[in-house]
């Protein structure tokens, strides 16, 4: 982002994001996995169980992928699959 960036679009938080932060960018976020730059804060939800997540876009993808895998496993259990795998 440029030096003239609008401070209303920057999120200074490193955790505990909420609705007021959605749409803002985290300029720099350092984790044990690496450093994320200019990451968007998003609000996503699982279309199956309605659980929701507010936070950095990288974790939002993990939240959605994790729910997809969980629900595929649950559906497999209902269909009688007992090997723990999903298709």
Phi and psi in radians as a Rosetta constraint file:
Dihedral C 1 N 2 CA 2 C 2 CIRCULARHARMONIC -1.377 0.35
Dihedral N 2 CA 2 C 2 N 3 CIRCULARHARMONIC 2.883 0.35
Dihedral C 2 N 3 CA 3 C 3 CIRCULARHARMONIC -1.135 0.35
Dihedral N 3 CA 3 C 3 N 4 CIRCULARHARMONIC -0.429 0.35
Dihedral C 3 N 4 CA 4 C 4 CIRCULARHARMONIC -1.557 0.35
Dihedral N 4 CA 4 C 4 N 5 CIRCULARHARMONIC 0.363 0.35
Dihedral C 4 N 5 CA 5 C 5 CIRCULARHARMONIC -1.109 0.35
Dihedral N 5 CA 5 C 5 N 6 CIRCULARHARMONIC 2.620 0.35
Dihedral C 5 N 6 CA 6 C 6 CIRCULARHARMONIC -1.330 0.35
Dihedral N 6 CA 6 C 6 N 7 CIRCULARHARMONIC 2.082 0.35
Dihedral C 6 N 7 CA 7 C 7 CIRCULARHARMONIC -1.101 0.35
Dihedral N 7 CA 7 C 7 N 8 CIRCULARHARMONIC -0.348 0.35
Dihedral C 7 N 8 CA 8 C 8 CIRCULARHARMONIC -1.209 0.35
Dihedral N 8 CA 8 C 8 N 9 CIRCULARHARMONIC -0.321 0.35
Dihedral C 8 N 9 CA 9 C 9 CIRCULARHARMONIC -1.686 0.35
Dihedral N 9 CA 9 C 9 N 10 CIRCULARHARMONIC 0.044 0.35
Dihedral C 9 N 10 CA 10 C 10 CIRCULARHARMONIC -1.892 0.35
Dihedral N 10 CA 10 C 10 N 11 CIRCULARHARMONIC 2.332 0.35
Dihedral C 10 N 11 CA 11 C 11 CIRCULARHARMONIC -1.825 0.35
Dihedral N 11 CA 11 C 11 N 12 CIRCULARHARMONIC 2.122 0.35
Dihedral C 11 N 12 CA 12 C 12 CIRCULARHARMONIC -1.516 0.35
Dihedral N 12 CA 12 C 12 N 13 CIRCULARHARMONIC -0.209 0.35
Dihedral C 12 N 13 CA 13 C 13 CIRCULARHARMONIC -1.228 0.35
Dihedral N 13 CA 13 C 13 N 14 CIRCULARHARMONIC 2.651 0.35
Dihedral C 13 N 14 CA 14 C 14 CIRCULARHARMONIC -2.001 0.35
Dihedral N 14 CA 14 C 14 N 15 CIRCULARHARMONIC -0.023 0.35
Dihedral C 14 N 15 CA 15 C 15 CIRCULARHARMONIC -2.908 0.35
Dihedral N 15 CA 15 C 15 N 16 CIRCULARHARMONIC 3.065 0.35
Dihedral C 15 N 16 CA 16 C 16 CIRCULARHARMONIC 1.027 0.35
Dihedral N 16 CA 16 C 16 N 17 CIRCULARHARMONIC 0.807 0.35
Dihedral C 16 N 17 CA 17 C 17 CIRCULARHARMONIC -1.262 0.35
Dihedral N 17 CA 17 C 17 N 18 CIRCULARHARMONIC 2.647 0.35
Dihedral C 17 N 18 CA 18 C 18 CIRCULARHARMONIC -2.449 0.35
Dihedral N 18 CA 18 C 18 N 19 CIRCULARHARMONIC -3.040 0.35
Dihedral C 18 N 19 CA 19 C 19 CIRCULARHARMONIC -0.982 0.35
Dihedral N 19 CA 19 C 19 N 20 CIRCULARHARMONIC -0.568 0.35
Dihedral C 19 N 20 CA 20 C 20 CIRCULARHARMONIC -1.164 0.35
Dihedral N 20 CA 20 C 20 N 21 CIRCULARHARMONIC -0.358 0.35
Dihedral C 20 N 21 CA 21 C 21 CIRCULARHARMONIC -1.583 0.35
Dihedral N 21 CA 21 C 21 N 22 CIRCULARHARMONIC -0.280 0.35
Dihedral C 21 N 22 CA 22 C 22 CIRCULARHARMONIC -1.049 0.35
Dihedral N 22 CA 22 C 22 N 23 CIRCULARHARMONIC 2.292 0.35
Dihedral C 22 N 23 CA 23 C 23 CIRCULARHARMONIC 1.641 0.35
Dihedral N 23 CA 23 C 23 N 24 CIRCULARHARMONIC -0.196 0.35
Dihedral C 23 N 24 CA 24 C 24 CIRCULARHARMONIC -1.546 0.35
Dihedral N 24 CA 24 C 24 N 25 CIRCULARHARMONIC 2.892 0.35
Dihedral C 24 N 25 CA 25 C 25 CIRCULARHARMONIC -1.968 0.35
Dihedral N 25 CA 25 C 25 N 26 CIRCULARHARMONIC 2.417 0.35
Dihedral C 25 N 26 CA 26 C 26 CIRCULARHARMONIC -1.580 0.35
Dihedral N 26 CA 26 C 26 N 27 CIRCULARHARMONIC 1.968 0.35
Dihedral C 26 N 27 CA 27 C 27 CIRCULARHARMONIC -1.055 0.35
Dihedral N 27 CA 27 C 27 N 28 CIRCULARHARMONIC -0.792 0.35
Dihedral C 27 N 28 CA 28 C 28 CIRCULARHARMONIC -2.598 0.35
Dihedral N 28 CA 28 C 28 N 29 CIRCULARHARMONIC 2.247 0.35
Dihedral C 28 N 29 CA 29 C 29 CIRCULARHARMONIC -2.333 0.35
Dihedral N 29 CA 29 C 29 N 30 CIRCULARHARMONIC 2.075 0.35
Dihedral C 29 N 30 CA 30 C 30 CIRCULARHARMONIC -1.784 0.35
Dihedral N 30 CA 30 C 30 N 31 CIRCULARHARMONIC 2.215 0.35
Dihedral C 30 N 31 CA 31 C 31 CIRCULARHARMONIC -2.222 0.35
Dihedral N 31 CA 31 C 31 N 32 CIRCULARHARMONIC 3.066 0.35
Dihedral C 31 N 32 CA 32 C 32 CIRCULARHARMONIC -1.193 0.35
Dihedral N 32 CA 32 C 32 N 33 CIRCULARHARMONIC -0.306 0.35
Dihedral C 32 N 33 CA 33 C 33 CIRCULARHARMONIC -1.601 0.35
Dihedral N 33 CA 33 C 33 N 34 CIRCULARHARMONIC -0.282 0.35
Dihedral C 33 N 34 CA 34 C 34 CIRCULARHARMONIC 2.671 0.35
Dihedral N 34 CA 34 C 34 N 35 CIRCULARHARMONIC -3.011 0.35
Dihedral C 34 N 35 CA 35 C 35 CIRCULARHARMONIC -1.942 0.35
Dihedral N 35 CA 35 C 35 N 36 CIRCULARHARMONIC 2.227 0.35
Dihedral C 35 N 36 CA 36 C 36 CIRCULARHARMONIC -1.840 0.35
Dihedral N 36 CA 36 C 36 N 37 CIRCULARHARMONIC 2.360 0.35
Dihedral C 36 N 37 CA 37 C 37 CIRCULARHARMONIC -2.097 0.35
Dihedral N 37 CA 37 C 37 N 38 CIRCULARHARMONIC 2.405 0.35
Dihedral C 37 N 38 CA 38 C 38 CIRCULARHARMONIC 0.924 0.35
Dihedral N 38 CA 38 C 38 N 39 CIRCULARHARMONIC 0.791 0.35
Dihedral C 38 N 39 CA 39 C 39 CIRCULARHARMONIC -1.506 0.35
Dihedral N 39 CA 39 C 39 N 40 CIRCULARHARMONIC 2.337 0.35
Dihedral C 39 N 40 CA 40 C 40 CIRCULARHARMONIC -1.396 0.35
Dihedral N 40 CA 40 C 40 N 41 CIRCULARHARMONIC 2.431 0.35
Dihedral C 40 N 41 CA 41 C 41 CIRCULARHARMONIC -1.556 0.35
Dihedral N 41 CA 41 C 41 N 42 CIRCULARHARMONIC 2.190 0.35
Dihedral C 41 N 42 CA 42 C 42 CIRCULARHARMONIC -2.198 0.35
Dihedral N 42 CA 42 C 42 N 43 CIRCULARHARMONIC 2.882 0.35
Dihedral C 42 N 43 CA 43 C 43 CIRCULARHARMONIC -2.193 0.35
Dihedral N 43 CA 43 C 43 N 44 CIRCULARHARMONIC 2.010 0.35
Dihedral C 43 N 44 CA 44 C 44 CIRCULARHARMONIC -2.199 0.35
Dihedral N 44 CA 44 C 44 N 45 CIRCULARHARMONIC 2.852 0.35
Dihedral C 44 N 45 CA 45 C 45 CIRCULARHARMONIC -2.516 0.35
Dihedral N 45 CA 45 C 45 N 46 CIRCULARHARMONIC 2.730 0.35
Dihedral C 45 N 46 CA 46 C 46 CIRCULARHARMONIC -1.432 0.35
Dihedral N 46 CA 46 C 46 N 47 CIRCULARHARMONIC 2.169 0.35
Dihedral C 46 N 47 CA 47 C 47 CIRCULARHARMONIC -1.296 0.35
Dihedral N 47 CA 47 C 47 N 48 CIRCULARHARMONIC -0.167 0.35
Dihedral C 47 N 48 CA 48 C 48 CIRCULARHARMONIC -1.605 0.35
Dihedral N 48 CA 48 C 48 N 49 CIRCULARHARMONIC -0.857 0.35
Dihedral C 48 N 49 CA 49 C 49 CIRCULARHARMONIC -1.969 0.35
Dihedral N 49 CA 49 C 49 N 50 CIRCULARHARMONIC -0.064 0.35
Dihedral C 49 N 50 CA 50 C 50 CIRCULARHARMONIC 1.249 0.35
Dihedral N 50 CA 50 C 50 N 51 CIRCULARHARMONIC 0.154 0.35
Dihedral C 50 N 51 CA 51 C 51 CIRCULARHARMONIC -1.098 0.35
Dihedral N 51 CA 51 C 51 N 52 CIRCULARHARMONIC 2.575 0.35
Dihedral C 51 N 52 CA 52 C 52 CIRCULARHARMONIC -2.280 0.35
Dihedral N 52 CA 52 C 52 N 53 CIRCULARHARMONIC 2.864 0.35
Dihedral C 52 N 53 CA 53 C 53 CIRCULARHARMONIC -2.474 0.35
Dihedral N 53 CA 53 C 53 N 54 CIRCULARHARMONIC 2.353 0.35
Dihedral C 53 N 54 CA 54 C 54 CIRCULARHARMONIC -2.138 0.35
Dihedral N 54 CA 54 C 54 N 55 CIRCULARHARMONIC 2.178 0.35
Dihedral C 54 N 55 CA 55 C 55 CIRCULARHARMONIC 2.914 0.35
Dihedral N 55 CA 55 C 55 N 56 CIRCULARHARMONIC -2.895 0.35
Dihedral C 55 N 56 CA 56 C 56 CIRCULARHARMONIC -1.069 0.35
Dihedral N 56 CA 56 C 56 N 57 CIRCULARHARMONIC 2.553 0.35
Dihedral C 56 N 57 CA 57 C 57 CIRCULARHARMONIC -1.015 0.35
Dihedral N 57 CA 57 C 57 N 58 CIRCULARHARMONIC -0.598 0.35
Dihedral C 57 N 58 CA 58 C 58 CIRCULARHARMONIC -1.068 0.35
Dihedral N 58 CA 58 C 58 N 59 CIRCULARHARMONIC -0.792 0.35
Dihedral C 58 N 59 CA 59 C 59 CIRCULARHARMONIC -1.262 0.35
Dihedral N 59 CA 59 C 59 N 60 CIRCULARHARMONIC -0.509 0.35
Dihedral C 59 N 60 CA 60 C 60 CIRCULARHARMONIC -1.077 0.35
Dihedral N 60 CA 60 C 60 N 61 CIRCULARHARMONIC -0.698 0.35
Dihedral C 60 N 61 CA 61 C 61 CIRCULARHARMONIC -1.095 0.35
Dihedral N 61 CA 61 C 61 N 62 CIRCULARHARMONIC -0.710 0.35
Dihedral C 61 N 62 CA 62 C 62 CIRCULARHARMONIC -1.152 0.35
Dihedral N 62 CA 62 C 62 N 63 CIRCULARHARMONIC -0.686 0.35
Dihedral C 62 N 63 CA 63 C 63 CIRCULARHARMONIC -1.047 0.35
Dihedral N 63 CA 63 C 63 N 64 CIRCULARHARMONIC -0.858 0.35
Dihedral C 63 N 64 CA 64 C 64 CIRCULARHARMONIC -1.160 0.35
Dihedral N 64 CA 64 C 64 N 65 CIRCULARHARMONIC -0.770 0.35
Dihedral C 64 N 65 CA 65 C 65 CIRCULARHARMONIC -1.118 0.35
Dihedral N 65 CA 65 C 65 N 66 CIRCULARHARMONIC -0.682 0.35
Dihedral C 65 N 66 CA 66 C 66 CIRCULARHARMONIC -1.138 0.35
Dihedral N 66 CA 66 C 66 N 67 CIRCULARHARMONIC -0.719 0.35
Dihedral C 66 N 67 CA 67 C 67 CIRCULARHARMONIC -1.169 0.35
Dihedral N 67 CA 67 C 67 N 68 CIRCULARHARMONIC -0.678 0.35
Dihedral C 67 N 68 CA 68 C 68 CIRCULARHARMONIC -1.052 0.35
Dihedral N 68 CA 68 C 68 N 69 CIRCULARHARMONIC -0.765 0.35
Dihedral C 68 N 69 CA 69 C 69 CIRCULARHARMONIC -1.159 0.35
Dihedral N 69 CA 69 C 69 N 70 CIRCULARHARMONIC -0.789 0.35
Dihedral C 69 N 70 CA 70 C 70 CIRCULARHARMONIC -1.020 0.35
Dihedral N 70 CA 70 C 70 N 71 CIRCULARHARMONIC -0.846 0.35
Dihedral C 70 N 71 CA 71 C 71 CIRCULARHARMONIC -1.216 0.35
Dihedral N 71 CA 71 C 71 N 72 CIRCULARHARMONIC -0.576 0.35
Dihedral C 71 N 72 CA 72 C 72 CIRCULARHARMONIC -1.091 0.35
Dihedral N 72 CA 72 C 72 N 73 CIRCULARHARMONIC -0.716 0.35
Dihedral C 72 N 73 CA 73 C 73 CIRCULARHARMONIC -1.118 0.35
Dihedral N 73 CA 73 C 73 N 74 CIRCULARHARMONIC -0.783 0.35
Dihedral C 73 N 74 CA 74 C 74 CIRCULARHARMONIC -1.024 0.35
Dihedral N 74 CA 74 C 74 N 75 CIRCULARHARMONIC -0.784 0.35
Dihedral C 74 N 75 CA 75 C 75 CIRCULARHARMONIC -1.103 0.35
Dihedral N 75 CA 75 C 75 N 76 CIRCULARHARMONIC -0.663 0.35
Dihedral C 75 N 76 CA 76 C 76 CIRCULARHARMONIC -1.066 0.35
Dihedral N 76 CA 76 C 76 N 77 CIRCULARHARMONIC -0.675 0.35
Dihedral C 76 N 77 CA 77 C 77 CIRCULARHARMONIC -1.127 0.35
Dihedral N 77 CA 77 C 77 N 78 CIRCULARHARMONIC -0.734 0.35
Dihedral C 77 N 78 CA 78 C 78 CIRCULARHARMONIC -1.103 0.35
Dihedral N 78 CA 78 C 78 N 79 CIRCULARHARMONIC -0.620 0.35
Dihedral C 78 N 79 CA 79 C 79 CIRCULARHARMONIC -1.453 0.35
Dihedral N 79 CA 79 C 79 N 80 CIRCULARHARMONIC 0.028 0.35
Dihedral C 79 N 80 CA 80 C 80 CIRCULARHARMONIC 1.589 0.35
Dihedral N 80 CA 80 C 80 N 81 CIRCULARHARMONIC 0.182 0.35
Dihedral C 80 N 81 CA 81 C 81 CIRCULARHARMONIC -1.325 0.35
Dihedral N 81 CA 81 C 81 N 82 CIRCULARHARMONIC 2.280 0.35
Dihedral C 81 N 82 CA 82 C 82 CIRCULARHARMONIC -2.127 0.35
Dihedral N 82 CA 82 C 82 N 83 CIRCULARHARMONIC 0.211 0.35
Dihedral C 82 N 83 CA 83 C 83 CIRCULARHARMONIC -1.652 0.35
Dihedral N 83 CA 83 C 83 N 84 CIRCULARHARMONIC -0.019 0.35
Dihedral C 83 N 84 CA 84 C 84 CIRCULARHARMONIC 1.391 0.35
Dihedral N 84 CA 84 C 84 N 85 CIRCULARHARMONIC -0.022 0.35
Dihedral C 84 N 85 CA 85 C 85 CIRCULARHARMONIC -1.605 0.35
Dihedral N 85 CA 85 C 85 N 86 CIRCULARHARMONIC 2.799 0.35
Dihedral C 85 N 86 CA 86 C 86 CIRCULARHARMONIC -2.119 0.35
Dihedral N 86 CA 86 C 86 N 87 CIRCULARHARMONIC 2.728 0.35
